[in-house]
Amino acid sequence: AVTLLKEVVGISRQTLAEDHPSRLASQHALAIANQANRQVKKAVTLLEEVVRIEGQTLAEDHPSRLASQHNLAIIFWRIGQHSTALEMLRHVVEIRQRVLDHDHHDRVASEEWL
């Protein structure tokens, strides 16, 4: 999966604007695949880029933006950057509590990590 996603990300970087949703989605997917393959530094780098761009282009409560922040926080937690992870998760939970039903799976997932 990682090899194919790398190819998709490479093509999207050549053909799509930095903030194009498909480009960001493919980078996000590659980051998650990298994490699963224990390539944590690569995962962090990709997700930090996605979070930065989405922070400039998407509303604070946009589902993609929140998903990226949530996943980056999980990686930070797993590599021992607990204060950074908690800060990010608190932010995500605060927004998800405001905009999602109490039993929505995304909201519940973020709350459970806190």
Backbone bond lengths (Angstrom), bond angles and torsions (degrees), N, CA, C in turn:
res aa  C-N    CA-C-N  psi(-1)  N-CA   C-N-CA  omega(-1)  CA-C   N-CA-C  phi
1 A - - - 1.450 - - 1.529 110.86 -
2 V 1.327 116.78 -40.02 1.461 120.15 -177.19 1.524 110.80 -61.63
3 T 1.314 117.11 -42.80 1.465 120.80 -178.75 1.520 110.76 -60.65
4 L 1.305 116.70 -46.18 1.463 120.92 179.51 1.522 111.12 -65.27
5 L 1.318 117.13 -43.35 1.460 120.31 179.18 1.523 111.83 -64.68
6 K 1.331 117.41 -37.09 1.467 120.02 175.82 1.521 110.45 -59.49
7 E 1.323 115.92 -41.57 1.459 120.62 179.16 1.528 110.64 -64.83
8 V 1.316 116.53 -43.98 1.467 120.92 178.94 1.524 110.32 -61.81
9 V 1.324 117.01 -45.40 1.466 120.74 179.37 1.524 110.35 -62.84
10 G 1.321 117.42 -42.50 1.462 120.83 178.56 1.515 112.13 -59.70
11 I 1.313 116.54 -45.24 1.468 120.58 179.05 1.524 110.36 -66.57
12 S 1.324 116.86 -42.31 1.466 119.05 -178.84 1.522 111.43 -65.23
13 R 1.316 117.40 -33.37 1.469 119.99 177.21 1.527 111.62 -67.32
14 Q 1.323 116.40 -29.84 1.465 120.54 179.44 1.520 112.47 -82.08
15 T 1.322 117.41 -26.01 1.462 119.82 -169.55 1.524 115.19 -116.60
16 L 1.313 118.35 -17.29 1.462 120.62 -175.46 1.524 110.82 -119.23
17 A 1.312 115.14 151.85 1.462 120.93 176.09 1.525 109.76 -62.40
18 E 1.313 115.40 153.81 1.460 121.49 -177.64 1.529 112.13 -54.26
19 D 1.323 117.34 -34.69 1.460 120.87 -176.25 1.528 113.88 -99.73
20 H 1.323 117.57 12.82 1.467 120.56 179.33 1.532 109.07 -66.59
21 P 1.332 117.92 132.16 1.468 120.63 -177.39 1.531 114.27 -56.27
22 S 1.319 117.63 -37.38 1.469 119.59 179.82 1.523 111.24 -67.64
23 R 1.312 116.19 -38.41 1.469 120.02 178.05 1.531 110.29 -64.64
24 L 1.319 115.94 -45.96 1.460 119.68 179.79 1.527 111.43 -64.51
25 A 1.320 116.69 -39.34 1.470 120.29 179.19 1.526 111.34 -64.17
26 S 1.328 117.00 -40.14 1.467 119.18 179.79 1.527 110.83 -69.57
27 Q 1.324 117.68 -36.83 1.461 120.47 176.66 1.532 110.27 -65.46
28 H 1.322 115.93 -40.85 1.463 120.65 178.30 1.530 109.79 -61.60
29 A 1.321 116.27 -46.16 1.470 120.55 179.96 1.529 111.41 -61.85
30 L 1.324 116.86 -41.13 1.464 120.29 178.21 1.527 110.55 -65.01
31 A 1.309 116.87 -39.06 1.463 119.94 178.27 1.526 111.05 -60.67
32 I 1.324 116.87 -43.99 1.461 120.75 179.46 1.533 110.21 -65.16
33 A 1.323 116.91 -40.79 1.472 120.79 177.38 1.527 110.63 -64.15
34 N 1.325 116.71 -40.86 1.466 120.10 177.10 1.524 110.64 -61.63
35 Q 1.313 116.18 -42.70 1.464 119.74 178.58 1.528 110.24 -60.22
36 A 1.311 116.47 -44.56 1.466 120.85 179.98 1.530 111.58 -62.10
37 N 1.326 116.24 -29.65 1.470 121.67 178.71 1.525 112.40 -93.29
38 R 1.312 116.15 13.67 1.469 123.04 177.62 1.524 113.66 62.68
39 Q 1.309 115.67 29.20 1.464 121.63 173.18 1.530 107.01 -102.10
40 V 1.323 113.87 67.35 1.454 121.24 -168.95 1.524 112.46 -65.84
41 K 1.318 117.96 -40.70 1.467 119.89 -179.50 1.522 110.83 -60.20
42 K 1.327 116.40 -42.38 1.461 120.37 178.02 1.522 110.33 -64.41
43 A 1.318 116.53 -40.65 1.464 120.71 179.45 1.524 110.95 -62.58
44 V 1.321 116.58 -45.67 1.465 120.98 179.95 1.523 110.52 -62.25
45 T 1.322 116.74 -46.57 1.466 120.58 -179.07 1.521 111.34 -58.35
46 L 1.321 116.76 -47.23 1.468 120.66 -179.94 1.523 111.62 -64.06
47 L 1.324 116.93 -47.70 1.461 119.24 -177.62 1.521 112.07 -68.25
48 E 1.307 118.01 -34.71 1.466 119.46 175.88 1.523 110.22 -61.78
49 E 1.316 117.05 -39.99 1.461 120.57 177.72 1.528 110.61 -64.81
50 V 1.325 116.51 -45.56 1.465 120.51 179.09 1.528 110.26 -60.70
51 V 1.323 117.31 -46.83 1.466 121.46 -179.68 1.527 110.60 -61.44
52 R 1.316 116.57 -41.41 1.470 120.19 179.42 1.527 110.72 -61.57
53 I 1.318 117.22 -48.94 1.465 121.35 -177.57 1.528 110.51 -66.65
54 E 1.327 116.59 -45.36 1.465 119.04 179.09 1.525 110.90 -63.13
55 G 1.317 117.03 -31.81 1.458 120.93 177.02 1.517 112.84 -64.63
56 Q 1.313 116.27 -26.19 1.464 121.54 179.35 1.521 112.54 -90.55
57 T 1.334 117.33 -20.72 1.463 119.64 -169.44 1.527 115.09 -120.65
58 L 1.310 118.51 -20.39 1.462 120.70 -176.43 1.524 110.77 -113.81
59 A 1.317 115.30 152.54 1.460 120.55 175.91 1.523 110.03 -61.17
60 E 1.306 115.50 153.13 1.461 121.08 -177.27 1.532 112.47 -57.25
61 D 1.330 116.97 -30.81 1.463 120.50 -177.71 1.528 113.64 -101.07
62 H 1.331 117.27 14.73 1.466 120.51 179.02 1.534 108.97 -67.00
63 P 1.335 117.37 132.46 1.469 120.47 -177.37 1.531 114.71 -55.63
64 S 1.316 117.82 -39.37 1.472 119.84 -179.90 1.524 111.29 -66.28
65 R 1.314 115.50 -41.19 1.466 119.79 179.29 1.528 110.58 -63.22
66 L 1.319 116.16 -44.53 1.460 120.15 179.48 1.524 111.87 -66.13
67 A 1.326 117.20 -38.59 1.471 120.57 178.31 1.522 110.79 -63.15
68 S 1.314 116.62 -41.97 1.467 120.26 179.10 1.519 111.03 -64.33
69 Q 1.330 116.24 -43.92 1.460 119.85 178.97 1.527 110.82 -64.41
70 H 1.324 116.53 -42.23 1.467 121.03 178.59 1.531 110.27 -59.24
71 N 1.327 116.52 -49.61 1.467 120.11 -177.43 1.523 112.29 -65.69
72 L 1.319 117.21 -37.43 1.462 119.83 176.75 1.531 110.03 -65.19
73 A 1.313 116.69 -40.60 1.464 120.19 178.12 1.526 111.19 -61.09
74 I 1.322 117.10 -40.08 1.465 120.89 179.27 1.531 110.14 -62.64
75 I 1.319 116.16 -43.30 1.467 119.36 178.70 1.524 110.03 -63.68
76 F 1.340 116.97 -44.66 1.461 119.77 177.75 1.534 110.44 -56.80
77 W 1.329 116.67 -43.26 1.469 119.77 179.51 1.525 110.40 -59.98
78 R 1.318 115.62 -46.01 1.466 120.31 -175.87 1.526 113.22 -66.67
79 I 1.322 117.69 -24.26 1.465 119.71 179.36 1.530 111.73 -99.15
80 G 1.327 115.58 9.85 1.454 119.67 173.26 1.510 116.13 90.46
81 Q 1.308 118.17 6.79 1.468 121.18 177.24 1.532 108.42 -91.78
82 H 1.327 114.37 65.59 1.454 120.85 -170.28 1.520 113.60 -65.11
83 S 1.316 118.60 -41.43 1.467 119.01 -177.96 1.526 111.05 -65.24
84 T 1.318 116.92 -40.18 1.467 120.74 177.04 1.519 110.10 -64.23
85 A 1.322 116.04 -43.82 1.467 120.94 179.87 1.522 110.91 -61.93
86 L 1.318 117.20 -46.62 1.461 120.73 -178.42 1.518 112.08 -63.92
87 E 1.312 116.58 -41.36 1.462 120.30 178.19 1.534 110.47 -60.18
88 M 1.313 116.07 -45.72 1.457 120.63 -179.32 1.528 110.80 -67.01
89 L 1.326 116.97 -43.31 1.468 120.41 179.22 1.523 111.88 -64.15
90 R 1.316 117.64 -39.96 1.473 120.10 177.41 1.521 110.55 -59.34
91 H 1.312 115.71 -42.35 1.465 120.81 178.41 1.529 110.44 -61.61
92 V 1.326 116.88 -47.80 1.469 121.64 -179.20 1.523 110.40 -62.93
93 V 1.326 117.22 -45.32 1.464 121.07 -179.25 1.524 110.53 -62.49
94 E 1.314 116.88 -43.91 1.469 120.68 179.58 1.532 110.88 -55.66
95 I 1.304 116.64 -45.74 1.463 120.32 -178.95 1.521 110.69 -71.06
96 R 1.312 117.11 -45.46 1.471 119.99 -178.75 1.527 111.27 -63.78
97 Q 1.316 118.34 -33.19 1.460 120.26 176.55 1.523 111.05 -67.28
98 R 1.303 115.85 -30.76 1.463 121.08 179.76 1.522 112.13 -74.96
99 V 1.342 117.50 -36.86 1.466 119.92 -169.14 1.525 114.97 -111.25
100 L 1.317 118.66 -12.90 1.468 120.78 -177.46 1.527 110.93 -115.92
101 D 1.321 115.59 151.34 1.462 120.64 174.82 1.524 109.98 -60.66
102 H 1.323 115.97 155.32 1.467 120.84 -175.64 1.523 113.39 -61.18
103 D 1.339 117.19 -23.63 1.463 119.58 -178.57 1.531 113.73 -106.62
104 H 1.320 117.30 11.26 1.472 120.53 177.84 1.530 108.88 -65.28
105 H 1.329 116.21 135.12 1.471 119.99 -173.71 1.533 113.54 -60.73
106 D 1.322 118.71 -34.61 1.471 120.10 178.54 1.529 110.90 -67.92
107 R 1.320 115.47 -43.25 1.466 119.50 178.66 1.529 110.45 -62.69
108 V 1.318 115.95 -47.53 1.466 120.74 -178.97 1.530 110.73 -60.78
109 A 1.330 116.92 -42.47 1.472 120.52 -179.41 1.524 111.31 -60.26
110 S 1.319 116.68 -44.86 1.467 119.73 179.91 1.522 111.01 -67.39
111 E 1.326 116.72 -41.53 1.469 119.93 179.28 1.528 110.96 -62.62
112 E 1.313 117.18 -39.02 1.465 120.02 -179.89 1.524 112.01 -64.99
113 W 1.321 117.05 -33.44 1.465 119.38 178.11 1.522 111.34 -69.50
114 L 1.324 117.20 -28.95 1.463 119.55 176.73 1.520 109.56 -74.65
